[in-house]
Amino acid sequence: MAARLSPTYLENTQLGYANKEEFEVLAIDTLIDTNWRNPIINYLKDPSTDTERKTKYMALSYVLIGNELFKKTPEGILLKCLGESEAYLALSSVHSGACGAHQAGHKMKWLLFRYGMYWPTMLKDCIEFAKGCQECQIHAGIQHAPASELHIIIKPWPFRGWALDLPGEIRPNSS
């Protein structure tokens, strides 16, 4: 038989701390506004607001449809702009998801473009994600690199090591 806990019982119970006076609650602020899309979205929603010149210039290649931000490619294709958490999910599904083939960084970026996704640090993130994959590291080919650094041989003067062997007249004449 399981005991049922009521809210009043939980208030009276000492949950793992020895002394109420020494007990501390730390609040972690996770609402920091670091999303790269926000300045562009804010400018596209209201162009009359005071905005940096760089943001205004960047906003020329973006479109806001509803609440979603899209990047326009030179071909006119719209790519959905992803935030940090969405980008990580997209990376993991492309790299090692149901149809993921543990691709390298450049191939992952190409696939994400093909699926219609975009964020500014896409290539760097794809390369880092592929490098950090345990399975890729285990099953990767052995790199055939020399054990020590190669040393160049410096000649005292040009053409010192070259020789030229000129044969004389060939007898009997060849065909």
C-alpha positions as CSV (number, residue, x, y, z in Angstrom):
1,M,0.0,0.0,0.0
2,A,1.4,3.4,-1.0
3,A,1.3,6.4,1.2
4,R,-0.5,9.4,-0.2
5,L,1.3,12.7,0.3
6,S,-0.8,15.8,0.9
7,P,0.4,19.4,0.5
8,T,0.2,20.0,4.3
9,Y,2.3,16.9,4.9
10,L,5.0,18.2,2.5
11,E,5.1,21.6,4.2
12,N,5.8,20.0,7.6
13,T,8.4,17.6,6.3
14,Q,12.1,18.5,6.3
15,L,13.1,17.7,2.7
16,G,16.8,16.9,2.9
17,Y,18.2,20.0,4.6
18,A,19.5,20.1,8.2
19,N,18.8,23.6,9.2
20,K,16.2,26.1,7.9
21,E,18.4,29.1,8.7
22,E,21.2,27.7,6.5
23,F,18.9,26.7,3.7
24,E,19.3,28.8,0.5
25,V,17.3,29.0,-2.6
26,L,19.1,30.1,-5.8
27,A,17.1,31.6,-8.6
28,I,18.6,31.1,-12.0
29,D,17.5,33.7,-14.6
30,T,17.1,31.8,-17.9
31,L,15.1,34.6,-19.5
32,I,18.2,36.3,-20.9
33,D,17.5,37.7,-24.3
34,T,20.2,36.2,-26.5
35,N,18.2,35.0,-29.4
36,W,19.8,36.3,-32.6
37,R,16.4,36.6,-34.3
38,N,14.9,39.2,-31.8
39,P,16.5,42.4,-33.2
40,I,15.5,41.5,-36.7
41,I,12.0,40.5,-35.7
42,N,11.5,43.7,-33.7
43,Y,12.7,45.8,-36.6
44,L,10.5,44.0,-39.1
45,K,7.4,44.4,-36.8
46,D,8.0,48.1,-36.3
47,P,10.6,49.8,-38.7
48,S,10.1,53.2,-37.1
49,T,11.8,52.1,-33.8
50,D,15.4,53.1,-33.2
51,T,17.5,50.3,-34.6
52,E,21.2,49.8,-35.4
53,R,22.2,50.3,-39.0
54,K,23.7,46.8,-39.1
55,T,20.4,45.3,-38.1
56,K,18.5,47.4,-40.7
57,Y,20.9,46.1,-43.4
58,M,20.6,42.5,-42.2
59,A,16.8,42.7,-42.2
60,L,16.7,43.3,-45.9
61,S,17.2,39.6,-46.5
62,Y,14.6,38.4,-44.0
63,V,10.8,38.1,-44.1
64,L,8.4,37.9,-41.2
65,I,5.4,35.7,-41.9
66,G,3.1,35.6,-38.8
67,N,5.5,35.2,-35.9
68,E,8.0,33.1,-37.9
69,L,11.2,34.6,-39.3
70,F,12.4,33.4,-42.7
71,K,15.6,34.2,-44.6
72,K,15.4,34.9,-48.4
73,T,18.1,33.1,-50.5
74,P,19.3,34.6,-53.7
75,E,17.1,32.1,-55.6
76,G,14.0,33.3,-53.7
77,I,13.6,30.3,-51.4
78,L,12.6,31.0,-47.8
79,L,14.5,29.3,-45.1
80,K,13.0,29.1,-41.6
81,C,15.3,30.8,-39.0
82,L,15.9,28.6,-36.0
83,G,16.8,29.6,-32.4
84,E,19.5,27.8,-30.4
85,S,17.4,25.0,-29.0
86,E,15.6,24.4,-32.3
87,A,18.9,24.3,-34.1
88,Y,20.3,21.7,-31.7
89,L,17.3,19.5,-32.3
90,A,17.6,19.9,-36.1
91,L,21.3,19.1,-35.9
92,S,20.7,15.9,-33.9
93,S,17.9,14.7,-36.1
94,V,20.0,15.3,-39.3
95,H,23.1,13.8,-37.9
96,S,21.9,10.8,-36.0
97,G,18.1,10.7,-36.3
98,A,16.0,8.1,-38.0
99,C,17.4,8.9,-41.4
100,G,20.7,10.3,-40.2
101,A,23.8,8.8,-41.6
102,H,26.4,10.5,-39.3
103,Q,27.3,13.0,-41.9
104,A,30.3,15.4,-41.7
105,G,29.8,19.1,-41.0
106,H,29.6,20.4,-44.5
107,K,27.1,17.7,-45.6
108,M,24.9,18.4,-42.6
109,K,24.8,22.1,-43.4
110,W,23.8,21.2,-47.0
111,L,21.1,18.9,-45.7
112,L,19.7,21.5,-43.3
113,F,19.6,24.1,-46.1
114,R,17.8,21.5,-48.2
115,Y,15.3,20.9,-45.4
116,G,14.7,24.7,-45.4
117,M,16.4,25.7,-42.1
118,Y,18.9,28.5,-41.3
119,W,20.8,30.2,-38.5
120,P,24.0,32.3,-38.7
121,T,26.5,30.0,-37.1
122,M,25.2,26.9,-39.0
123,L,28.5,25.6,-40.5
124,K,30.5,26.1,-37.3
125,D,27.8,24.3,-35.3
126,C,27.5,21.4,-37.8
127,I,31.3,20.8,-37.7
128,E,31.4,21.0,-33.9
129,F,28.4,18.6,-33.6
130,A,30.0,16.1,-35.9
131,K,33.3,16.3,-34.0
132,G,31.6,15.7,-30.7
133,C,29.7,12.6,-31.8
134,Q,31.0,9.6,-29.9
135,E,29.9,7.1,-32.6
136,C,31.6,9.0,-35.3
137,Q,34.8,9.0,-33.3
138,I,34.7,5.3,-32.6
139,H,33.9,4.2,-36.2
140,A,36.0,6.8,-38.0
141,G,38.8,5.7,-40.3
142,I,42.4,5.7,-39.0
143,Q,44.2,8.8,-40.0
144,H,47.5,7.9,-41.7
145,A,49.7,10.8,-40.6
146,P,53.4,10.6,-40.1
147,A,54.4,10.1,-36.4
148,S,56.9,12.9,-36.6
149,E,57.1,16.2,-38.4
150,L,58.5,16.1,-41.9
151,H,61.9,17.9,-42.3
152,I,62.8,19.6,-45.6
153,I,66.3,19.2,-47.0
154,I,68.0,22.5,-47.9
155,K,70.4,22.4,-50.8
156,P,73.5,24.6,-50.7
157,W,72.9,26.0,-54.1
158,P,70.2,25.5,-56.8
159,F,70.2,22.3,-58.9
160,R,72.9,20.7,-56.7
161,G,71.1,17.4,-56.4
162,W,70.0,17.2,-60.1
163,A,71.9,15.2,-62.7
164,L,71.2,14.9,-66.4
165,D,72.2,11.7,-68.3
166,L,72.3,12.2,-72.0
167,P,72.8,9.0,-74.1
168,G,75.0,9.2,-77.1
169,E,74.2,7.8,-80.6
170,I,72.1,4.7,-80.3
171,R,73.4,1.7,-82.4
172,P,71.8,-0.2,-84.0
173,N,69.0,2.3,-84.9
174,S,65.8,1.6,-83.2
175,S,62.5,1.4,-85.0
